[in-house]
Amino acid sequence: MHNKQPRPVWTLIAAFTVFGILAYLANSFPPTSSGLIGTFFVLLGASCALLFTFLLNNTRRGVLIGGGVVAFFLLRLLGLRSPLYIVLLLVVLTSLELTWKKR
């Protein structure tokens, strides 16, 4: 029988805290400097990683999905909106997951 680890509640609390900071940042400051944009993407990646770590109960997959969300929005920011970029991103994330999969 496989014993499942309990979900760490602190990741959910941290995810909502970071989402709150992200919402405050997005509503209070205009995105005029690259420092604010960088901070936005770091907070977005951290909040998504923490949320998916809680939902999937797997840190590796949570960080991978958080990085994928950040990469998607960076592509949108740079004007790369072709559907092929989304397919390429999904292929890269899937190959990374298969590479880091426990054997």
Buried (B, 14 or more C-beta within 10 A) or exposed (E): EEEEEEEBEEBBEBBBEBBEBBEEBBEEEEEEEEEBEEBBBEBBBBBBBBBBBBBBBBBBBBBBBBBBBBBBBBBEEEEBEEEEBBEEBEEEBEEBBEEEEEE
